[in-house]
Amino acid sequence: FVGQVANIVDAQSTLGGITNYLLNFKDTNIIRLTINGSFTMNAVGPDGSVGDIRDGVYKLFVVQGPGGSHVITWSSQFKWPGGTTPTLSTSGVDLISFVVDDGKFYGTIEKAFS
């Protein structure tokens, strides 16, 4: 475990929507992200570039904001078992675990913690 859990509220989507979100595990390897709209997820490294993504194990807690049913479209950096992109639960907390190797995020999801 590195640092504390970073608690990030996707305030940008609350203010009118975003189309892309840059996931950056710069200061922690665990992020809690409250989403208030649908968007495409991309990842960058500590210096803000794709080339600086560090290999490791990372956790992403995704919490549905008001209205629920928000969708994350995952960029090609994210790889899923069987090639099937997961669907987020509409309420509760989803825990997404990533093993990062050579800039690719290999993910699994555990859904609907309450």
C-alpha positions in Angstrom: 0.0 0.0 0.0 1.3 3.4 -1.0 -0.1 6.5 0.7 -3.7 7.0 1.6 -6.9 6.3 -0.3 -7.5 9.2 -2.7 -11.1 10.2 -2.6 -12.0 11.8 -5.9 -15.5 13.1 -6.7 -15.9 13.5 -10.4 -16.9 17.1 -10.0 -16.3 17.9 -13.7 -19.3 15.8 -14.7 -21.4 17.4 -12.0 -20.7 20.8 -13.7 -22.0 19.8 -17.0 -20.4 16.6 -18.2 -17.0 15.4 -19.3 -16.2 13.1 -22.2 -12.8 11.8 -21.0 -11.4 11.2 -17.5 -7.7 10.6 -16.9 -7.1 8.0 -14.2 -3.8 8.8 -12.5 -2.4 6.7 -9.6 0.3 9.3 -8.9 0.0 9.6 -5.1 -1.7 6.4 -4.2 -2.5 2.9 -5.6 -6.2 3.1 -4.3 -8.7 5.6 -5.6 -12.4 6.0 -4.7 -14.2 7.7 -7.6 -17.7 9.0 -7.3 -19.2 9.3 -10.8 -22.0 11.7 -11.7 -22.1 11.1 -15.4 -20.9 8.8 -18.2 -17.5 9.2 -19.8 -14.5 7.5 -21.3 -11.7 6.4 -18.9 -8.1 6.8 -20.0 -5.0 6.3 -17.8 -1.8 8.3 -17.4 1.3 8.0 -15.3 2.6 10.4 -12.6 3.9 12.9 -15.1 0.6 13.0 -16.9 1.7 11.0 -19.9 0.8 7.5 -21.0 4.5 6.7 -21.3 5.0 7.2 -17.5 2.4 4.5 -16.4 4.1 2.4 -13.7 3.7 -1.3 -13.5 2.0 -2.4 -10.2 -1.3 -3.4 -8.5 -4.0 -0.7 -8.3 -7.6 -0.6 -6.9 -10.4 1.6 -8.1 -13.6 2.0 -6.0 -16.4 3.3 -8.2 -19.4 4.8 -6.5 -22.5 5.8 -8.6 -23.5 9.3 -7.9 -27.1 10.7 -8.0 -29.3 9.0 -10.6 -27.0 5.9 -10.9 -26.7 4.0 -14.1 -23.7 6.1 -15.2 -21.4 4.3 -17.7 -17.7 4.2 -18.0 -16.4 3.5 -21.5 -12.9 2.0 -21.1 -10.1 2.9 -23.5 -8.0 0.3 -25.2 -5.5 0.5 -22.3 -7.9 -1.5 -20.2 -8.1 -5.3 -20.7 -10.8 -7.5 -19.3 -11.3 -11.3 -18.9 -12.6 -12.8 -22.1 -12.4 -9.3 -23.8 -15.7 -8.4 -22.2 -16.0 -4.9 -20.8 -17.7 -4.9 -17.4 -21.0 -3.2 -16.7 -21.1 -1.2 -13.5 -23.7 -1.8 -10.9 -26.4 0.9 -10.6 -26.0 1.3 -6.9 -23.5 0.5 -4.2 -19.7 0.3 -4.7 -17.9 -1.6 -7.4 -14.3 -2.6 -6.7 -12.1 -2.8 -9.8 -8.6 -4.3 -9.4 -5.9 -3.7 -11.9 -2.5 -5.4 -12.5 -0.6 -3.0 -14.8 2.1 -4.4 -17.1 3.8 -2.4 -19.8 1.1 0.3 -19.8 -1.9 -2.1 -20.0 -4.4 -2.3 -17.2 -5.6 -5.9 -16.7 -8.8 -5.6 -14.7 -11.3 -7.6 -12.8 -14.4 -6.3 -11.1 -16.4 -7.1 -7.9 -19.8 -5.4 -7.9 -22.4 -3.9 -5.7 -20.9 -3.8 -2.3 -23.3 -2.1 0.1 
